[in-house]
Amino acid sequence: MRIILLTAFLLLSMGAYAEEPKSVLYNWTKHCKKCHGEDGVATKIGVRLKSPENIYDAMKEKSIEEIFQSIRDGKKKMPSFKKKLTEQEIRELAIHIEYSSLVKGVLDKRERVKKELNDIQDDYKILPECENGL
């Protein structure tokens, strides 16, 4: 019985850690979405201001500290947010961008592998008979 309760507690607590803090979603919507879109893809305004086409692609090689500095101090036409957001909120956004960049990279790689596998399967629609009837 204790094992079941412990397992349930662990599963519930893991779900809590998997969610982003509400302030990240709120701050993204309030301060970032106008240029970087809901999913990181530049909006019309973002394109006009020369925002990266996809913020997650653009930041995938950057450290959290570099992303943090860009948000805090601004970069090119992007304004500084040090007067609008706390240091913690800026750090949370930087972590969100870095994490999302990693996830996007994994998903992109997964799609490339999936396409390669489909190409291989297309090349071998009719497989030769194996020896020994296998």
N, C-alpha and C positions, 0 to 999 in steps of 0.2 A: 504494500500500500504506500509506504514512504517513497519507494522508487517511482511509482506512478505520479505522486504529488510533486516530487523533485523534477521529474521529466516535464510535467505540465508547467511548472514554474520556470524552468529553463527555456522552454519553447516560447512562453509568453514574454519573458524578459528579452530574448533574442529579437523578437518582433519589435519591441520598443527601441532597441538600439539600431535596428535597420532603418527606422524612420528618421528623416532629417528634422532638425529643430524647426518649429513653426516659423521662427524669425527668418530662416533662410528662404523659405518659400514666399513669405510676405515681402522680404526685402528684394528678392529676385523680381517679383511681380511689380513692386513699386519703383525700383530703381534700374533694373537691368533689362526687363522684358521689352521695353519700348524700342531698344536698339538690337538686342540679342535674341529676341523672340522667346517664346515659351520653351522651345526645345534647343536653344543655342544657335539657331540658324538666323542670320541677319535679316531684320525686317527692312521695309523700304527706307525707313528713316536711318537704320543702321548702314545700309548700303550707301546712302547719300553721304553719311558721315565717315565712310571708308572703314567701317567696322569689319572685322574678319568675317568671311562668309559663314564660317562655323566656329564659334568661340571655343568649342571643345577640341576641335582639330588644331586650332591655332595655339592652344595652351598645353597640348599634350607633352611637350618637351620642357615645359616650365616647372619650376619648383613651387611649392605652396608659398614660399616667401616672395618669389618674383610676382606671382599672381596677386598676393596680398599688397605688395607695393604698387602694382598697377591700379588696383581698386582704390587704395588709400590716396595716392598722389595724382592719379589720372595719367593718361597716356595719349599723346597726339590730340585728337578731338574729344576723347573721353574725359569727362570732368573728374575732379577729385571728390571722393566721398568721405574724407576725414571729418568734415563738419556735419554730415548728415547721418553717419553711422558710427556706432561705437567700434573700438578696436576688435572686440569679440565678434560683432556682427560682420565686420570685414573679413576676419579670419574664417568664420563659418562659410561665407560666400567663396573665399579662396579654396577652402577644402572641398566645397560642393563642385566647383569648376574642375579641380584636379581629379576628384573621384569620378565625375562624369566623363572626363577625358579618357581615363583608364577604361571605364566601362564601354565607351564608344569604340575605343581601340580594339577591345576584345570582341565586340559584336561585329566590327568591320572585318576582323581576321576570320571570325566564324563564317561570315558570308562568303569570303574569298575561298575558304576551304570547302564549303558547301558547293560552290560553283565548280571548283576543281574536281570534286567527287562526281558531280553530275556530268561533267565533260568526260571523265574516265568511263562512267557507266554508259554514256552515249557511244563511246568508241568500242565498247565491248558488249553490245546488246545480245549477240549470240556468242556465248562462251564455248570454247572447244570442249569436247568430251574429255574427261579425265581418265587416265589409265586406271585400271582395276575397278572401274565402275563407280568411282567416288565423285 
